[in-house]
Amino acid sequence: MSDRKPFLLRIDREVIDALQRWADDDLRSLNGQIEFLLRKALKDAKRMAEEDERRSRKRGRPQDSS
């Protein structure tokens, strides 16, 4: 199992509200939605090793097809 590190994130109310609506639409928690979007951005920018991506796919929700 991977290690998780808790941290405080300060974010604009409009952004967090929009993320919460998006998470609700995708049936994810707010935390899960933020992690999903961060992982997608890292993958798209080629900043995340492929091994890390495969490992993260094994836990949690299946990967989105978009």
C-alpha angles and dihedrals in degrees: 000000000000123000117251122206118204118217139167117254119195110201138166114268093236091054095047092047091051091047091050092053090048091048090050090051091050093044092241132128116253089250091049091050093051091049091047092052093045091050091048091050091048091049093047090050090046089238096126123072114242090237090057090051093051091048092051091050091059092066128050127006124355115264116274115247094224 
